[in-house]
Structure formats: C-alpha cells, structure tokens
Amino acid sequence: QVHLVESGGGLVQSGGALRLSCATSGIRFGLAHMNWYRQVPGKQREFVARITSNGTTSYAGFVKGRFTISRDNTRNTAQLQMNLLEPEDTAVYYCNTNWKSRDLWGRGTLVTVSS
C-alpha cells in the first residue's frame, strides 16, 4: 500500500522559514518524480515545485528563489525548504507523485504565515 505523509508545517512569522518533509512508502522512491502543491481554502490546488528521479528541479514562478525542493533516496523522503515566507504562502501543502499511472497525494500539512 502506498503512503505519502507530509510533516513540518506550522505557524511562522513573515520572513521566517519552514522545512516540509514527505515520507513515502509502497513505491520505488528512487524512480519517482516528486511534487509539492499547495491549496488555499476556496481556491484551486497549485503547483509549487518538482524534483525528478534524477534530481532535476523546477518551481512555480511565485517561488522566486525562496523555496528549494530536494530528495533523500536513502530515506525515501522529499523535502521542501521554504525561506522568506510571506502571508500569501499560507496554505495546506501537499506531497504528490504519479506512480504506475496513479496520482497519489498525502493528506497535507498546514503552513500559516503571520504578518
């Protein structure tokens, strides 16, 4: 059974930092492309960052160099380091991968940035 479990969210002041983690099981993590998305209540879920199986990264425009996605293939985890957080970054952050043609999601972790 496949599991994606996010952690690391919380409350932080504007300008602060958080590091999110996504623990996976049930997939061959080293072969999986991993994504982070976020969603504000009432709005569509939006793409944040991606890291491919070979470590190539890509980011949404609003990241503006503030976030860094990484992976640890020895621990089957993906991370999202978020710096210079702004109130507009407040959202539930989700880990995602597409594995064997299935779009898989964790339950999310809430990030709240106060002004």
C-alpha positions in Angstrom: 0.0 0.0 0.0 1.3 3.4 -0.9 1.5 6.2 1.6 2.6 9.8 1.4 2.8 11.6 4.7 3.7 15.3 5.0 5.1 16.9 8.1 6.8 20.1 9.1 4.0 22.6 8.7 3.2 25.2 11.4 2.9 28.8 12.2 5.7 31.2 11.3 6.1 34.9 11.1 6.6 36.7 7.8 10.2 36.4 6.7 10.6 33.1 8.5 11.4 29.6 7.3 9.9 26.1 7.4 11.1 22.8 6.1 8.5 20.4 5.0 9.1 16.7 4.6 7.2 14.0 2.7 7.8 10.4 3.8 6.8 7.7 1.3 6.3 4.0 1.4 5.0 1.5 -1.1 6.8 3.0 -4.1 10.2 2.7 -5.6 11.1 6.1 -4.4 14.3 6.4 -6.4 12.3 6.1 -9.6 9.5 8.5 -8.7 9.2 12.2 -9.6 8.0 14.1 -6.6 6.0 17.2 -6.4 4.7 19.7 -3.9 1.4 21.5 -4.3 -0.5 23.9 -2.1 -4.1 24.9 -1.7 -5.8 27.8 0.0 -9.4 27.1 1.0 -11.8 28.1 -1.8 -9.0 28.1 -4.4 -7.6 25.5 -6.7 -4.6 23.5 -5.8 -1.5 24.9 -7.4 1.9 23.5 -8.3 4.8 24.6 -6.1 7.9 22.5 -7.0 9.0 19.3 -8.6 12.1 17.1 -8.4 12.6 14.3 -10.9 14.1 10.9 -10.2 17.4 12.2 -11.4 17.3 15.3 -9.3 16.2 17.9 -11.9 14.1 20.6 -10.2 11.5 23.1 -11.3 9.5 25.7 -9.5 6.4 27.8 -9.8 7.0 31.4 -10.6 5.8 32.7 -7.3 8.6 30.8 -5.5 11.1 33.4 -6.8 14.2 31.6 -5.4 12.7 31.3 -1.9 12.0 27.5 -1.9 14.2 24.6 -2.5 13.0 21.1 -3.2 15.3 18.1 -2.5 15.1 14.4 -2.0 16.8 11.7 0.1 16.7 8.4 -1.7 18.2 6.6 1.3 15.2 7.7 3.4 12.5 7.7 0.7 11.7 11.3 1.5 11.2 14.6 -0.3 11.7 17.9 1.3 10.7 21.5 0.7 12.8 24.2 2.3 10.8 27.4 2.4 12.6 30.7 3.2 11.4 34.3 3.3 7.8 33.1 3.8 5.1 35.6 3.2 1.4 35.6 4.4 0.4 34.7 0.8 2.2 31.4 1.3 -0.4 30.4 3.9 -1.9 27.1 2.6 -2.1 23.4 3.0 0.9 21.9 1.3 0.6 18.5 -0.3 3.1 16.0 -1.5 2.3 14.3 -4.8 3.6 11.7 -7.2 2.3 9.7 -10.1 3.2 6.1 -9.7 2.0 3.3 -12.0 -0.4 5.7 -13.6 -2.0 6.6 -10.2 -1.9 10.2 -9.0 -1.1 9.9 -5.3 -1.5 12.5 -2.6 -0.7 12.9 1.0 -3.2 14.5 3.5 -1.3 17.7 3.6 0.4 19.9 6.2 -0.8 23.3 7.1 1.5 26.3 6.8 0.4 29.6 8.3 2.4 32.7 7.8 1.5 35.7 10.0 2.2 39.2 9.1 
